[in-house]
Amino acid sequence: MKAFNYKRLLDITNTVPSYRGNVNRFPLGNRKQNGKYFLRRDEDGYTVFDIINGETWHSTEIDRLEYIRLKLEHRKFRKATGTQRAQTYVMKWRKYSDVGGVWTQGKDCEYHRRDRGHNTVGTVRPDNSFEFTKARYWQGDRCFLSQHSAGWFSTDSRRGGMVFGMNNHTDEHAVFHPIWKGLRVNCDTMEAITPYEVVIHHVDRKSGKGILSKYEHMFKVSEVMLKAMDLHSINNTCIEIVDGIYGAGEYKRSVSVGLLEHAEKLIDDAPLDALLLFTLAYDVRHVGYRMRYGMNNHTDDTPENIFMATKRRVAKEVYKENPDILKEVSCGSGKRYPACDWGVKLMVNGQQVEQAT
């Protein structure tokens, strides 16, 4: 984030004129990109800079009299300036209610006031640190931050939310951070100034193996049978299973209710049927879609892929129902940590904080 270097921004305020009509609004780069700028302000006797990327809106519910007053003010503003652009807008919409199972428009209305504001993505402080000030960064915010840093900001659901990574993904020493509201990093090196610890959850394989023991027979038998079939045979088998449960022709419907219960009953007596029911219930690799709408010649799926994906999904659902088998593993801070399906915790000063999204 060298573009947000404190000395650089301070030099801009001393050498570049502010935007017309403002004394504290300065361009970050090209002056024509007037939606990307920074604001100078004082905080505890020091000068700090708020980094702005466009606008944001805040909505507040108001009563009918306030709505009418603001509506009249807006009309006066339009007549006086000849423009629709304003800092405040008002909106109203009618409330709907459930009447006999039908959503019906009522006579009562809701009134809301919408205020335009700065979309502040962070604050630069005199110690040359950048503080993240939002709990949610949209795609445009992440692109904006990436353009002004030597790395990429992105969202990664298996790493807890929003993360930052240096361009070198193969270097184990490259800087990598989860992002949360309140994190402060050095603008030049991206090293974290706020101490934190990343804790991920791993499955205790020994305990997990015991929980999955009842599915072991199903996995062994169905793996051998599936690998001897092709995709057309798998598709026809799915049709036979679903029609046998729900009736002829029902395979064309998007059936999912009750499939898991039927699968659990067939684990020992019909392992292949049970595995394919799990596949359809969890919609693994679009097998259900191909069953309903027919095969095509463009799929690159294989029976082995279907089996492995279903096995992983069944194990994942079983682990979710048994959180006691999960163990916490500390990954430290500042380095890339493994992707995790079981949740990531951010600990700051002994307290868990919520990762930005």
N, C-alpha and C positions, 0 to 999 in steps of 0.2 A: 504493500500500500504506500509506495514511495510518493505517489501522486498526492497523498494526503499528508505528506511531511509537514510538521508544524512550521518549520522555518520557511518552507515554500509558500504556505498559505499566508504567513505573516508578511512576507515580501510582496505578495500580491496586493494585500490591503494597503501597503505603503506606496506602491508604484502604479497600480491599475485603478482607474476610477470605478466607483461603484455603479450599479445599474441606476438608470434615471429614476428619480422619485424615491430612492432608498439611500441610506447612509451606511448600511451594514451588509448589503447584499453584493457579493462579488462572484465573478465567473471562475469555474474550476479550470477551464481550458479555453476552447473556442467560445468567444462571446456570443456568437449566434445561437449556440445551444443554451438558450436562456432557461431551460427547465432543469439544468444541472448546475448547481451553484452552491455556495456556502454562505452562512450567516455568521457574522462576528458578534459576540456578546461577552459580557463580563460575568464571571462566576467566582465568588469568594475572593475578589480582588485580582483575579487573573483573567486574561483574555482567552476564550475558547472558541472553537469554530464548529458549527453544526453543518454536517454534510447533507445536502438536500438533493433528492432525485424525484422531481415532479411534484404532484399534489396528492392530497388524500382528503377524504371526506369523513365527517363525524355526524352521526344521526342521533337526534334527541326527540323523544315524544313530547308533544305540547298539547295544550287544550285548544278549543275552537276559537276563542277570542284572540289568543296569541297568533293563531294561524291567520285570522282575518287582518290583524294589525300588520304582520310581516308581509302579507300579500299586497296590501296597499302601499307599503314602503317600497316593495319591489317594483310596482307599477310606476311610482314616482321616479325611481332610479332609472328605469328604462326610458322614460320620457326625457329626463334631464341629460342622459349620456348617449342615448341612441344605441345602446348595446344590451344584450341579454346577459352578459357576463357579470356575475356578482359573487360576493363572498358567502352569501347565505341564500338558500332556496327553501321553499316550503312545499310539502307534498301531502296529499290525502288519498286514502283509499278506503273502500267500504269493507266492513268485516263480514266474513262468511261463517256460517254455523251449520252443523249437521242436523238436518230436519228429516227424520224418517229415512236415514241412510243416504240422503242426497245433500250435497253441499250447496246451500242457498245463500244468495247475497242478501244481507240485511240492510236496515236503514241507518244503523250506527256507523260512524266513520272513525278512523284513526288519523291523527294529524302529526306530522313529523317535520322537524327543522333540520336541514342539512348544512353544515358549515364547512367551507373550504379551508384547508390548512396545508402546511408544509409537510412533505413526506420525508421526515428526518431518518436517515439510515444509520447515523452514528455521530459521535462527537470526538473531535481531536483536542487533546489537552496539552498543556505546556511541556509535559515530560515526553512529548512525541508519541503519545499513545492514542490508539483509536478505540473508542468504546462503542460496542454494539448496543443500540437503544431500542430495538424492536423485538417482539416475541414472534413475529411472523414476517418473513421476507418473501415477496412474490418473485416470479420469474424475472421481471424487469429489474428488480432490486438486485437479484443475484448476478445478472449480467452486468449491471452497472458496477458492482463491487469487483467483479472479475476483471473488467476492463481497466481498473485502476490498481491492480495488484499483480504480483508475479505468481499467480496460481488461479485456481478455480473454486468458486462457491457453488455448491449444489445441494440437493436434498437426497438423502440416502436412507430409506426406511429401515434397512438392516443395520444401520449405524446410528439410529435414534432420531434422525432429522437432518437439519442443516449442518453441513461440514465444509471445511476449507482444506484444500490439499495443494501442495506445490506441484509444479508441472512434471517433475520427475517422479513417476509412480513406481519405478523400480528401486529407487534409493530408499533403503530402510531408515536413513537419517533425515529424509525430507520432512519438513514441518507439516503437521496435520492436526487440525483442531475440530472438535465439535463446537457449534456456535450457540450461545444462549444470550439472553438479554442481560447485560452487565459485564460480559467478557471484555477485557482490555488487552490489546496486543500492541507490540512495538511496530510503528509504521514502516520502518526500514527492514527489519528482520522477520516480522510476523511471529516472533517469540511471544508466548503468553506472559503477560504481567500479572494477571489474576491466577493464583495457584488453584489447580483443580485435579481431580482424579476421575478416570473413566473406569467404570465397573460393568463388566458384561456377565451374562449368565450362560453357563455351559451345562449340558446334560451329563449327569453322573451315569456313565455307560453301564456300570455294574448294576445300579438300581433300575435303569431303563430297560436292560435286557430282561429282568424279572417281570416287569410290567407288560412287556410285549410277548411274553412266553405263550400266551393263549393264541396268538396269531402266527406262531412259528410254523405250525403244520400247514396252514393256509398258504403262507409264503413259499414253502418248499414245493408243494404240489403244483400250485398255480404257475410258478416260475417255469417248471419243466413243461407244462402243458401250453403255456403262452408262447414259448420259444419255438414250439412245433407248429404254430398257426401263423397265418398271414393276416393282414389287416381286414380283408374281406370276411374271413372266418370269424374274427373277433367281432366285427360289426353284426354279422348274422347271429352270433351267439347272444349278443346284447339284446337284439330284437326278441329272440325266443324267451330270454329270461324275463324281460319287462312285460311281454304279452302274457306270459304264464302267470304273472302276479296280478296284473291290472285288466287283462282281457285283450282279445285280438284287436290289433290296430292302435292300441294305446301307446305304442312306442313312438308314434308321431307327435305326441304331446310332450310338453316340457315337464315331465314328471320328476319330482325329487322328494316329495313327502313320503315318508315311510321306507325309503330305500335303505337307510342305515339300519333300521330295525330288522329288515329282512336279511341284510348282509350279516348281522351279528348272529342270526339264527342258523345260517348256512355255513358258518366257519368250519365246522367239523365234518358235516355230511356232504357238502358240495363246495369245496375250496375255491374252484375256479369261478363258480357263480358268485360266491361271496366277494371275491376280489373285484370282479367286474361291477358288482353293485356298488362297492366302495368307489370305484373309478367313476361311475355315473353320478353317485351322490355328491362327490366333491368336484365334479366337472373337470377331471384330470385330462389334460392334453386334448380337449375338445372331442373326446370320444362320444359324448352324448350328442353333440351337434352333428357329427357324422352319422350317428344312428338315426336321428330324426330326418335329416335332409339328404342322406345318401353319400356315398363315397365319391371322391374326385381323384384325378390323376396327378394332383399337384402337392399332395401331402408328402412330407419327408419323414413321417413318423415310422417307428418300428415297434414290434411287440416288446422288445427289451426296454425301450424307453417308457412305454406305458406301464410295464411292471415296476420299474424302479421308481417312477414318479408316484405311482399309487402307494408303493411301500413307504416312501418318504412322507407322503401326506397322512397316511394312517398313523405312522409313528408320531408325527407332529401333533395330530389331534389328541392322541393318547397322552403325550407329554403335557399338553395344555391342561388336561384334566387332572394332572398330578404334579403340581408345582413344587412339591417337596423334593423331587429328584433333581431340581436345578441347583447348581452351586455357583457362587459368585467368584469371579476371577478379576483381579485388578490389572489394568493395562497401563497404569501410569498416566502420563500426559504428554502432549506435543508430538506424538508419533502415531502412525497409522495403526489402528486396532482392527482385529478381525470382525467381519460381518457376523451379525448374531440375530437369529430369529426369535430369541427369547427375551429381548429387552435390554436396553442400555441405560445405566444410571450415571448421572453426572453429580459428583460430590464436590461442593465448594465450602470450605471451612466447616466440614462435618455435616453439612446440610445438603439434601438433594435439591437440585434446581431443574427446571423444565427446559429441555433443549428447544431451540427455535425451529420452526418449520418453514 
